[in-house]
Structures are given as C-alpha cells and as structure tokens.
Amino acid sequence: MDKYLLPEDDGLPARVFGAWTTEKLDYVHRYISMFETSMKEKPWRRRSYIDLYAGTGKYRAEENEDVHLGSALLALTTEHPFTHYYFVERDKDNLKVLKQRCQSATQKILFYEGDANQKVNEIVNEIIAIDKKKLPNQWSSLNLAFLDPDGLELEWETIETLAKVNKMDLIIYYSQFGLNLNLKNCYQTKSETTIDRFFGGNEWRRIFEKWKLKDSIAGIHRDLIDHYKSKLHSLGYVNVVEPETGVEPLMRTSKTKAPLYRLLFASKNELGHEFWKKVTRKDVWGQGRLL
C-alpha cells in the first residue's frame, strides 16, 4: 500500500493530538468495520462515507510522536471500503495534503473546500438525486457521516440537512469541555450564539437555568444530551437514551481524566444501534469503558 495511506511518517504535515483522539477514532474505526462487513454484500445503490471535518488524513500522537491515520484515511483503508467518499475541509492547505494522501486510492472520492455547514447541502443534494433514480434490483444508498469538529462549529441545521437522506447514520462529536467553557457566557448573551446554533434553538437555556445555581453543573450534560437526542428523534432517528450501556463514550484527558467530549450516535434503524452498542462496550485497550 502507498506510504500515504499507511500509519507512518510520509513527510507531509500532521496535527498533534492526545491519546483521547486515538480512543475516539478506535470507536469510529470499529463501527465502520462492523457497518461495512455487514452491508457490503447487500444490493445498496452505493455505500457512502461523509467526513465533514476531514483534516489532513493523519495525526501525530502527543505522547510519543507516533503517526496514526485520521478518520478519513481509516474509512478509506478499511478492509471492506465504501463505494463513495465525501471529504470536507475548511483549510485549503489541509485539503491539499489530504488530496495528496488519497491520490493512490481507487475509490470514488469527492473533495470540498469550505465550511461544512454549507458544503453539506451539495453532498446531500447529490445523494438524494442518485436515490431518486429508479434502478432495478437495487436498494437506495446507505450512508455514514462522521461529524468531528474541533469545538462547537457543527450546527443543528447540518444535522437536519443530513437527515433528509433516508438511510444516514451519524457519529457526532459532543464537546462537553467546550460547552462547559461557554454555557454561562452564551446564556448571558441575548443574541444567537454558537451554542444556540449547535442545539438548533434556545431550549438549552431553560436546561441551564435549572443548573446554574448549583454547586456543580457536571450533571447538566445528561439533560443536554437527552434534549439533543429528542431532537434527533423528531428527525426520524431511533429514540435511544441508554447511557448505562456505553452508547455515549466519554473521552478524557490523559493526566487529570477531566471530561473532554463524547460521541453521540444516531441511526434510523435499530440494527445501527445494536452495532454501536457492541462497539462501545470496550475501549481502545479492550477494557470495559468507564462512564
């Protein structure tokens, strides 16, 4: 395999991340593997992977400087690849590097430079147009979107747009740390904020109202996540609220174990949630995941 597609230093730029990134991507990679292994022989018109924050394709571990594949290349090099890939990256230099790393891949890849919250419309319109074509002995497209911004850049309108596709599973980055930093200031701001756009409205403010005078707001995230999931349910996604089963893995800092972010999963099919439950029962080290 081309060096650009292997987890090794290829001389191109790679961002530096902590061990929590490796843990996060292990969940994603195992879900992709289970998803594709189970679905590859079925008569889907196409099986598409959408990465709205694709980056450069590789990252360097903060702890030991080892080079790892990022989400885009993990999906591209999985044992049973998707038939189509959509990679979005806002930074033109990062996108240039990603394109270079993907140049030897044989799969169909479409690259988009710009804001994911805008480019998602082009991607969804293309998928819907394909699904509308009547083809004998073929099902509609099957799609998985990984939504992994650095912070709170993901907007609810993007989720609504993706949900227009009938079969669109979602793995969503939920920035617990970023919300903790911004909840109070955004609550005190009367105009629309990043948190309003993330949740798709101001209902989160009523949740914060109940917590703001308590000694700690650590427990607020159960209420906020349940609110987010209820909105997903309104879009046709299966309503699953089962934190005790490991459905929302929490990534923590390496030293202090402070909460950083969670992964939320959404599917319109119960089978997708069964896959996710199996994947999230254990962490990257094979241990039962801590809640």
N, C-alpha and C positions, 0 to 999 in steps of 0.2 A: 504494500500500500504506500502511496505517496507520503513523504515525510510531513507534508502539510496537514494530513488527515490523521496523523498519529500523535499520541500524547507525549511529545518530545519537543525540545527547543528547535525551531526551524529558522531562527534568525529574525522572525517578524515580531512586532510588538505584541505584548500580552499584559493585561492588567493584573494587579496583585490583589488576591483576596484571602481571607482567613479560612480555617477548617470548616466553618459553617457553610461555605459555598460548596465544598466537596460533599458535605452531608446533604444539602438541598438537592444538588444535581444527581446524587445517587438515587433519591426517591424518584426523580423525574425519569432518569435513565431506566430504572427497573419498571416503571409504569409503561414507558414506551415499548420496552421489550415484551411485556405481557400483552399489551394492546396489539402490537404488530404480529406477534406469534399467533395470537388467537384469530386475527382477522385477515391474514394475508391470502388465504385460500378462498375467501368468500367473494361473490361477484360484485364487489363495490366498483363503481364507475372510476373512482380514484380514491386514494388514501392520502390525505394532505396533512402536513405538519406546518404550523404557523408559529413563528417566533418573532414577537413584536419588539423585542429588545435584544437583538442577536449579538451585538458586540463584535469582537474580533475573531471569535471562534475558539480561543484558548485563553487560559489564565495561569498565572504563576502562584503557587501556594506561598502564603506569607511565612509559614513555619520553616520550610526547607527549600523553597525556590523550585520545587518540582513543577513541571508543566503538565497541566491537565486539559482535557477537551471541555469547552464550554457547551452550553445546551444545544446550539445549532449543529455543531460537529458531532455531538453524541447522537443526535437524532439522525444525522446524515450517515453515520457509520454503524448504526445498529445492525444486528445480524439480518433482520428482515426489514429493509428500508421502506419508507413511504414511497409513493409514486410521484408526489409533488411536494415541493417545499416553498415556503414564503418567508423570506428573511427581511426584517425591517431594522434599520439602524439610523439614528439621527445624525451621528457624527460621520462626515464623509470620509475622513481618514480611517476610522474603524471599519467602515463598509468596504473601503478599498482593500484593506488587509483581509477581511473575511472573504471577499471575492477571490483573492489570490489563493487562499487556503482551499477554497472549494473548486478550483479550476479543473482538477482531475476527476471530480465526481461525475458519474454518468446519469444521475437522477435529474429530473426537471427542477431547476431552481429559479425562482424569480426574486430579484433583489429590489428593495425600495429604500430610498434615502429620504428621511424626513420624520416628522412627528407621528408616532404610532397611532395616536388618537385620530389622526386624519387619514393616514395611509390604509387603515383597516377597512375603510369604505371601498377602496379599489379592490382589495383582496376578496372581501365578501361578495361584491358585485360579480366578480369573475367566477367564484364558486357557484353562486346561485344561477348564473347564466348557463353553466355546464349542467347543473342539476335539472334545469328546465327542459333540456333536450331529451326526447323520448328515444331510448336505446333498448333494443330487445335483450332480454336475459341479463340485464344489469340493474343493480340497485343504485341508489343515489350515492353521493360522495360521503366518505367518512373522514372526520376531521378532528385534529387535536391542536389546541392553541396553548402555548406557554407564555404567560404574561408576567414578566420578571423585570420590572424597572428598578432603578437604584433606590427610589423612595416612593413618593406618593404621586408620581406622574400619571399613572393609569387612571383614566376617567370612566365613570359608570356608563357614559354614552358608548364607549368602546365595547363594553360587555353587551349592551343592548344590540349593537350592530352585529357582533359575532353570533348572538342568539338567533338572529334571523335565519341562520343556516340550520336546517332541521337536525342534523347529526354533528354537533360541535361540542366536544368535551373541552373543559377548561381547567388549567392548573394556574392558580392565581397567587401572586406574591402579596401577602398581607403584612405591611410594615408596622409591626407592633411598636418598635422603637421610634420610628418616625411619627407615629400617631401620638405616642407619649410626649414627644417633644413639642408637638404643635396643637394638641387639643385645646389647651387653655387659651392660647393666643387667638386661635381661629374662632373659638366660642365667643370671645370678646369682640370679634370683628363682625360688623353688621353686613358688609358686602360679601359676595361669594368668595369662598376660599378654596384652597386645594382639597381640603377635607370634604367640603360640600360636593366638589366635582368627583371625588373618589367614591363617595357613597351615593351620589346621584340625588342630592336633596339635603334638607336641613334636619331630618328626623334624628340624626345622630346627636344634635344639640340637646334634644329632650332627654336622651340617654345620659349625656354628660351632666345635665342638670341634676340628675339623681345621685351622681357620684362626686361632684366637685367639692362638697364639704366633708367628705370622708377623709380619714387619715391616709388612706391609700386608694389609688384608682386602679390598682393592678387587676382587679376583677372585672373592670369595665369591658375588657375585650371579649368575654363570653357574651355579653349583651350586644356588643357591636358586631361580632361575627354572626350571631343569630339573626340580627337585623339584616346584615348583608345577604345571608343565606335565604331569608324570607323574600328578598327582592329577586334573587336568582330563581326561586320557586315561581314567582309571578311571571317569569320569562319562559317557563316550561321545564325548568330543571327539577330533578327529583329532590324532594324536600328531606334532607338528611341532617339531623342535629345529634351527633353521637360523639362527643369529644372523648369519651372514655375508651373508644375503640381505636384511637390513634388516627382519626380521619384528618386532623389538622396538625401535622408535625410542627413542633416549635424548634427553631434553630437558636442557639445561644452563643455568647462569646466564649472563647476558649478558656480564658483565665477565671473570670468572675462568674461565668454562667448566667450573665444577665440576658434576658429575653431580647432577641433581635427581630425575628419575623416568623411568620407561619406560612404554610402552603395550604390554600383552600382548593378544594376540588369540586367540579360540577359536571354532571352528565344528565342527559335526558333519558338515560337508560339505567336500570338497576344494575346491569352487568358491569357498567363502568365503575360504579361504587364498590362492587364486590372486588374488582381488580385493585382499586385504590386501597381498600381495607387490607388486602393481603400484602400489598407493597409496604404500607406504613406501619405494619406490626413490628418491624425490626428496622434499626437504623443502619448506617453505612458500615458499622463494625459488627453487625449481626446480633446486636443486643436488643432486647425489648425496649421500645422507645419510651423515654420519660415524658410525661405530660407536662 
